[in-house]
């Protein structure tokens, strides 16, 4: 894949899969451009696909000599790690050269989450009088009710639905599959969409088993889901920086807040490491701190 194309694809991935803010997204793209310039000017035009750990260490020494702050260097490395993780996911490369390069620990940024009331307001804002209404509501119910990534939603298959058992099979990162329970609201809306809308759409070739179809019978793009979520948030009057991934964060946060076991949440999300899931305990800690500040008698004086 050529650099302009991979650059555009990476931008789409950051917006839809990672749910990054526009500022962080632009910073990550700038980081990748910095690496491209380094490879062109210092490594004789070496392809980004052929970069080794040694070249990346040279790049880190290069940016260190530029006098950038430790925070900026850490963020820049985070952008490069995301880029190479994306390349592995897209099967552009087989081995991630950043996997053994550690980022400085500069603290943790907690993701944006929705309240339960905000989730309900967004879902209820869907106009069911429109042909795509039942489909969009079903996608929102699945995003929040099952904690799926946007790529997992658009690639969900009819043959993966085991709704009599209240289970769906999901193909996540690295083509790893997991089983995720489906709650009654998501199941009910999914069945409504399939029976009343999807069954009357003629699927295009290779989309016969795809659950969510566009009006032409093709598979939805991640960008279409992103725009749908943005539109529904606007209609519901939600002013937060929301993406499809925000529903996944909210799914996990609300489970932990209501006492779910962290290992169970890890399995539901498809996280390889429990460390990734532990961020939701910190979100819960914030909730606990707010409770203490609000209700402790010494804080009410």
HELIX and SHEET records of a PDB file:
HELIX    1   1 UNK A    3  UNK A   16  1                                  14    
HELIX    2   2 UNK A   22  UNK A   42  1                                  21    
HELIX    3   3 UNK A   48  UNK A   50  5                                   3    
HELIX    4   4 UNK A   53  UNK A   65  1                                  13    
HELIX    5   5 UNK A   70  UNK A   89  1                                  20    
HELIX    6   6 UNK A  116  UNK A  124  1                                   9    
HELIX    7   7 UNK A  133  UNK A  146  1                                  14    
HELIX    8   8 UNK A  150  UNK A  154  1                                   5    
HELIX    9   9 UNK A  158  UNK A  160  5                                   3    
HELIX   10  10 UNK A  163  UNK A  165  5                                   3    
HELIX   11  11 UNK A  173  UNK A  175  5                                   3    
HELIX   12  12 UNK A  184  UNK A  196  1                                  13    
HELIX   13  13 UNK A  198  UNK A  200  5                                   3    
HELIX   14  14 UNK A  222  UNK A  235  1                                  14    
HELIX   15  15 UNK A  244  UNK A  257  1                                  14    
HELIX   16  16 UNK A  262  UNK A  269  1                                   8    
HELIX   17  17 UNK A  274  UNK A  277  1                                   4    
HELIX   18  18 UNK A  279  UNK A  295  1                                  17    
HELIX   19  19 UNK A  297  UNK A  299  5                                   3    
SHEET    1   A 3 UNK A 161  UNK A 162  0                                        
SHEET    2   A 3 UNK A 167  UNK A 171 -1                                        
SHEET    3   A 3 UNK A 177  UNK A 181 -1                                        
END                                                                             
